[in-house]
Amino acid sequence: MSVTLPEEVRQVIDDRTFAHLATIDGTGGPHVTAMWITRDADLIVFNTLEGRAKWRHMQRDPRVAISLSPPGDDYLNFLIKGRVIEMRTSDGTEVINA
């Protein structure tokens, strides 16, 4: 099930904000990584190298959470929870350059 991101969240993502991606590790515990994200309409897009911890976690369990705050407003926080619906292999330059 996809949802429409609120305009305020879209703007925060478009402002090149650091996000914190939470995945579930092999013991059922949380694993959090700071990273850049972007979006394709209402889909969140990010990259990681195949074989990295977060990649392995998402292969095993697609549930994730993303936390982000607008630049300069650390007390305003948005939380997005969902499931990874697609994982692709690429060199990541498309996301990095965005």
VEXVEXVEX-849752 format. One record per residue: residue in one letter; z, y, x of N, C-alpha, C, O in turn. Coordinates in steps of 0.05 Angstrom, whole numbers, plus 5000, padded with zeros to 4 digits. Each point is the difference from the previous one (the first is absolute). Example, Ala and Ser with C-alpha at 12.3 -4.5 7.8 and 13.67 -1.06 7.14 Angstrom:
BEGIN
A515648865264500050244982500050245018501350005021;S497350214972500150245016501450224985500450225010;
***
This chain:
BEGIN
M500049765017500050244983500050255018501850035017;S496350144979500050255015501150234983499949994976;V501150205038501150244986498850255012498950005022;T501250214963499050265009502350145015502250034990;L497250055035502050155015500350284989498050124993;P504549975004500450284991498650195020499949945024;E499250294967498650195017501850095023498950045022;E503649994974501850085021500149795023500150085023;V499949674970499949795020497349995014499949975024;R498050074961497350015013499950225021499049965022;Q502150274971500050235018501649945026499250075022;V503149804975501749945023498549805018500050045024;I498749774965498449815016497750145013499449965024;D499250224962497850155011500850195022498350085016;D504250004985501050185020500749865027501250125017;R497949634985500449855025502949975007500950055023;T500649874958502949965003500549735012498649804994;F503550185023500849745009501349854977501650124985;A497749635012501249834979501749785014499649955024;H502149934961501649785010499349764983500650004976;L498249805036499149764986502249795004500749935022;A500249964956502049785000498649744992498749994979;T501649815037499149734994502349815001502350085007;I497349674985502149805000499549805023497849885001;D504150105017499649825023500549714992500649944977;G499049885043500249724995502749904991500349784989;T501950385015502649924991500750124973502249964990;G496050204999500550144974501150275004500750144980;G499649955045501150265005497950225001497649945001;P503250314999498150225001499050055028501449965019;H496150144983498850095025498650264993498350014982;V502550205032498950274993498550115024500949985023;T496850144972498350115021499050284991499050034978;A501350175040498950274994497049985007499349895021;M499150234962497149985005498550224984501150114981;W496449935026498250174985498949844977499449765003;I500350374974498649884978497950194989500150245006;T498049664979498150164986499549874973501549814993;R496750284992499549884974497050004994498550165010;D500849654973497349984989500550014970500649804987;A499150445001500850054972502949954998501650145012;D499249654973502949954997500949755015502249904996;L496150005023500849785017501050125027498750175011;I503549734998501150085026498649845021499849754998;V499450385024498649875021501550055026500750235006;F499649565010501250035027499049785017498749814990;N501850205036499049795018502249905018502050145006;T497749625003501749875020498349785013498049904989;L502750045035498549795014500749724990502349944993;E495749895005500549734992502049875019499750025024;G502349844965502049875016502650165004502049895008;R497950374986502450165002502049904978499349874981;A503350215023502149914981499350074971500049834983;K499350425012499550084972497649854989499949934976;W498150025041497649854991500949714992499149914979;R502549965038500949734993501750004975499749834983;H502050375014501750024976498350034975500549864980;M497550315021498350044976498349764994499349954977;Q499949905043498549754996501749804984499049864982;R503550135025501849814988501150094973500149854981;D500550415017501250114975498850284997500750185015;P497649864965498650264997501750234988498950224997;R503649734997501650224989500750205022500949935022;V498750334972500550225019501250234985499950024975;A501350165040501050264990499250215020500149955024;I499250284967499350235017501750244992500150074976;S501250055043501650244996498750235015499149975023;L500850264964498950245014501250254989500750024976;S499450195040501050264993498050215008498649965020;P501150254964498150215008500950135026502450035006;P495750065011500750145024501850254994499350164982;G502949865032501750234996502049974977501650194995;D498349594990501949974978501149715001499449834984;D502350135036501149735005501849904977500749765000;Y500250424982501849914979498449914975501349904981;L496150145018498449904979498649745010498750005020;N501749784966499049755009498649864977500950004977;F496949875030498549844981500049715009499949955024;L500349874958500149715005497849874984499850034976;I498549825038497849854987500649715006500249925023;K500049924956500349715003497649854988499050094980;G500249705034497749854989499449765017501749905015;R495850014983499149765014497450075015498450154990;V501349735033497550035015497949844984500449764994;I497450375000497949864985497649925017498449834992;E501450295032497849935017500750055029501250215006;M498249615011500350045029497349945013498849804995;R500350395021497449985014500450015030502050105009;T496149795005500050025029498150225008497650004992;S503450195024498350225011501550105025502249925006;D496550275007501450125024501950224992501450115017;G498649974957502050194991499150295003501550184991;T496349875022499250285006499550174974500550245000;E498649634979499550154975502650124990500050244992;V502149615007502650104990501250205020501050214993;I498849725033501150185021498750274999501350215002;N496049794996498650255000500450174975499650245000;A501049624978500550154975502550165002500850144981;
***
